[in-house]
């Protein structure tokens, strides 16, 4: 994941710049995931990993409800396509209707706070399902206290 020239592409960044690396578990092996976390920690740059297990859509679903059960990517997409959520095929419009999530950010943060903590270690994070830590960094990224 990290090997494909990521650090080389960051060459124009200053060491004090903050980098947020967003990815999900997908089909990566635990070894690959741990290697990515390790390389981010060892980097000369200030890299924070925003990680979701099994996929980023677990964070999207948290905008609507608490997520306490593990889902497959296919199950998450099907659920998000439902009437209570996006009410159309989510996979076709992925990211297109993001505006409907804006008023639900505080709900997503509350729901995600049940599953994540700033003290979570990478070895535990990759095993937690469902899991996302996007909620932990929104204030830093958007420099806002309230959503």
C-alpha positions as CSV (number, residue, x, y, z in Angstrom):
1,X,0.0,0.0,0.0
2,X,2.6,2.5,1.1
3,X,5.3,1.2,-1.2
4,X,4.0,2.5,-4.4
5,X,5.9,5.8,-4.3
6,X,3.7,7.4,-1.6
7,X,6.7,9.0,0.2
8,X,8.2,10.1,-3.1
9,X,4.9,11.8,-4.0
10,X,5.1,13.6,-0.6
11,X,8.5,15.1,-1.3
12,X,7.0,18.6,-1.8
13,X,5.4,18.5,1.6
14,X,7.0,20.1,4.7
15,X,7.7,17.9,7.6
16,X,5.2,19.9,9.7
17,X,2.4,19.3,7.2
18,X,-0.3,17.0,8.4
19,X,-1.2,14.1,6.2
20,X,-4.4,12.1,6.5
21,X,-4.2,8.7,4.8
22,X,-7.7,7.3,4.4
23,X,-8.2,3.6,3.6
24,X,-10.1,0.6,4.5
25,X,-9.6,-3.1,5.2
26,X,-10.9,-4.4,1.8
27,X,-8.9,-7.4,0.8
28,X,-5.6,-6.4,2.4
29,X,-4.0,-9.0,4.6
30,X,-3.4,-8.2,8.3
31,X,0.3,-8.1,7.5
32,X,-0.2,-5.5,4.8
33,X,-2.3,-3.4,7.1
34,X,0.1,-3.6,10.0
35,X,3.0,-2.7,7.6
36,X,1.1,0.4,6.5
37,X,0.4,1.5,10.1
38,X,4.1,0.9,10.9
39,X,5.4,2.9,8.0
40,X,3.1,5.8,8.8
41,X,4.4,5.8,12.3
42,X,8.1,5.7,11.2
43,X,7.6,8.3,8.5
44,X,9.4,11.6,8.7
45,X,6.0,13.1,8.0
46,X,3.1,13.6,10.4
47,X,0.8,10.9,9.0
48,X,-2.5,10.0,10.6
49,X,-4.4,6.9,9.3
50,X,-8.2,7.1,9.0
51,X,-9.1,3.4,8.8
52,X,-12.5,1.6,8.3
53,X,-13.2,-2.0,8.6
54,X,-14.5,-3.6,6.4
55,X,-14.9,-0.6,4.1
56,X,-15.5,3.1,4.3
57,X,-19.3,2.6,4.0
58,X,-19.4,1.5,7.6
59,X,-18.7,5.2,8.4
60,X,-21.4,6.2,6.0
61,X,-24.0,3.9,7.6
62,X,-23.1,5.4,11.0
63,X,-24.6,8.6,9.8
64,X,-28.0,6.8,10.0
65,X,-27.7,4.3,12.9
66,X,-25.3,2.6,15.3
67,X,-23.4,-0.2,13.6
68,X,-22.7,-3.1,15.9
69,X,-22.6,-6.0,13.5
70,X,-20.1,-6.9,10.9
71,X,-21.2,-6.5,7.3
72,X,-19.6,-7.4,4.0
73,X,-19.1,-4.7,1.5
74,X,-22.0,-6.1,-0.6
75,X,-24.3,-6.0,2.5
76,X,-23.4,-2.4,3.3
77,X,-24.0,-1.3,-0.3
78,X,-27.4,-3.1,-0.3
79,X,-28.4,-1.6,3.1
80,X,-27.3,1.9,2.0
81,X,-29.4,1.5,-1.2
82,X,-32.5,1.1,1.0
83,X,-35.4,3.5,1.4
84,X,-34.2,4.6,4.9
85,X,-30.9,5.6,3.5
86,X,-30.0,6.7,-0.1
87,X,-33.2,5.2,-1.6
88,X,-31.4,4.2,-4.8
89,X,-28.6,1.9,-5.9
90,X,-25.7,3.1,-3.7
91,X,-22.9,1.6,-5.7
92,X,-24.0,3.6,-8.8
93,X,-24.2,6.9,-7.0
94,X,-21.4,6.4,-4.5
95,X,-20.3,9.8,-3.3
96,X,-22.9,11.7,-5.4
97,X,-25.4,12.4,-2.7
98,X,-22.9,13.2,0.1
99,X,-24.9,16.3,1.0
100,X,-27.6,14.2,2.7
101,X,-25.0,13.2,5.2
102,X,-24.0,16.8,6.3
103,X,-26.9,17.1,8.8
104,X,-26.1,13.7,10.2
105,X,-22.4,14.1,11.1
106,X,-23.0,14.5,14.8
107,X,-25.0,11.2,14.7
108,X,-22.2,9.5,12.9
109,X,-19.6,10.7,15.4
110,X,-21.8,9.6,18.3
111,X,-22.3,6.1,16.7
112,X,-18.6,5.8,15.8
113,X,-17.5,6.8,19.3
114,X,-19.0,3.5,20.5
115,X,-16.5,1.5,18.4
116,X,-13.3,3.6,18.5
117,X,-10.9,5.3,20.9
118,X,-7.8,7.5,20.4
119,X,-5.9,4.9,22.3
120,X,-6.7,2.0,19.9
121,X,-3.6,0.2,18.7
122,X,-3.2,-0.8,15.1
123,X,-3.1,-4.5,16.0
124,X,-6.5,-4.2,17.6
125,X,-8.0,-1.8,15.0
126,X,-7.5,-4.2,12.1
127,X,-9.4,-6.9,14.0
128,X,-12.3,-4.8,15.0
129,X,-15.3,-5.2,12.8
130,X,-17.2,-2.9,12.5
131,X,-14.6,-0.1,13.0
132,X,-13.8,3.3,11.9
133,X,-11.8,6.1,13.4
134,X,-12.8,8.9,11.0
135,X,-14.8,10.4,13.9
136,X,-11.7,11.0,15.9
137,X,-10.1,13.4,13.4
138,X,-13.0,15.5,12.0
139,X,-12.3,18.4,14.4
140,X,-8.7,18.5,13.3
141,X,-9.4,18.2,9.6
142,X,-12.2,20.7,9.5
143,X,-11.1,22.8,12.4
144,X,-14.6,22.8,13.8
145,X,-15.9,22.0,17.3
146,X,-19.5,21.4,16.4
147,X,-21.2,19.6,13.5
